């Protein structure tokens, strides 16, 4: 019998992850109907492998199994092997990951699934070693056993029955909406956002690690910015010290640990230990967008300048290392790189190399240090102070005697130990850090995945836009440039269609819900930060397209993918919704909240009604586990309370007012600049295609030609004020 696939077909794919596998002896096929048609033609299962370019264990499995000729022969002879970049196809990843989590209780990448020729998985897992190891089956043996079982008619029928059961369960989870009869019994107002926020915060406090910060007391720790945000909101509202302690303790723990790049700024993906010391070293765009936003709010809430510094350094990392020259943001930096000359390898599957710059790539090589490497860069006393500050010592805390820098000693402790003034120690360490960074820049760099994803760029745009009032106008300018990049390269003005990905001129689409929702929110944030109505118009256009493509009125929900009847890809077994916050916020929650925010700029209430429908439809789900549905909780709260709105009528928002807004903790607040006169507003309305002033701008012109603020909360508004502090005081005084 001929092989189901005659060659590896990834050489024509633009995805950096797929290109990493284009030279494998495995005859990989890209996801699509052609691959499943081949499986049906040859009557063999499909092996689906899902990962992403900076995934450490994806690299390991590739080196151990997918580059092995004998294992490749089994895959090529007995299966149609399909490679999927989860960042380009989040819909495929979501459906298969749901099956994996339902069946195994866990998940992760690489995600491995064996499917019927109809695309229904009957065996799932994550990483498999090439040969049996501990409690894991060997990948080679597993493939051979599955192929033998498929060849047996009775076992094949059992595999098909299992596939039907699993996909039915996953479909029920992903497509879950109340039955029509159940909707009549739902609370017409949806869940109480305020109560849900308090419940979620209480659950987060129960899971808080009061020794090291973060959530959970064993194993790996992931940044959970949504939980930190809820804790800060709850602390500000109720004054609960436990909520504030959990929020700041987590911010502090991450900022002190190795999960934060102490030399160059920015966050690694997660820590493998409870203390936040040893990270998985990949750096993702989304982490370094989400985390600065909560650090900035931490600064606003507490006044601690160290939080603003962490936010600034993280955004500086994005600007320096993940920004396209024309403004958009790339996706990731790999965890692995070749070790610098004179040092051996680090953690990873690779061994060998001569240590002179051509050793195999290993995880963390770019970021870790030995005492000798510090001494080669710095003179005394800077070398000793830097080693003490960052915990760089003989034997290290990582592989092969290297150290992941952490904040091991405070400035005050070092001042006492070295008998020097604290200001002098701080100055020496500032200069030392710059010197170490410059030395690190000469090392072999981690690979960069240069996909520009609409969704992740939307979050980065929001982060830079919201940083403008705190850190300076240049941040808002970066947000504007990134938004223009995405609009020029990913958006079709004629059709209103948004593509998902741009890569060196190659565009892949269509976009998913997160692309529309996150970019619309980013555009809204750029308008708020700059007072430019053009980004607002773009946000409204994206929201219109989002509703048209993803909202189903009959179901009262917004799906992650388009209607399958209107899609070119009918190979998926479910139309998913994204309920929970994972490494990025729930697109369903962000979409609902963004529609509620944008409703103030319309006169028909359609967007608000859709947001209300979503939180009402999923009220029982949100109530059952509010901590797992952070973005939906925020959407429910905004629908219930109307949030805080600050309309400013002025030719330009005064710099002092921007500074005030940057210092005040106003979570979820919408700043809505408008021209000072109705005549000026008329030009904006014309540009936006509006027949009349929307509620957020109507009858809110400037007093006596002075910049004027109107502050609203809970669907009630303050009198107009030409002093912003007086206007904001209304929020607490109610007068």
Beta strands, then each sheet from edge to edge (+ up, - down):
strand 1: 29-30
strand 2: 45-51
strand 3: 79-85
strand 4: 111-115
strand 5: 121-125
strand 6: 221-222
strand 7: 270-271
strand 8: 279-280
strand 9: 283-284
strand 10: 332-333
strand 11: 336-338
strand 12: 361-363
strand 13: 448-449
strand 14: 452-453
strand 15: 491-492
strand 16: 497-498
strand 17: 501-503
strand 18: 506-508
strand 19: 551-552
strand 20: 557-558
strand 21: 644-649
strand 22: 670-674
strand 23: 708-713
strand 24: 716-717
sheet 1: 1+ 3+ 2+ 4- 5+
sheet 2: 6+ 7- 8+
sheet 3: 9+ 10- 13+
sheet 4: 11+ 12-
sheet 5: 14+ 17- 18+
sheet 6: 15+ 16-
sheet 7: 19+ 20-
sheet 8: 22+ 21+ 23- 24+
end
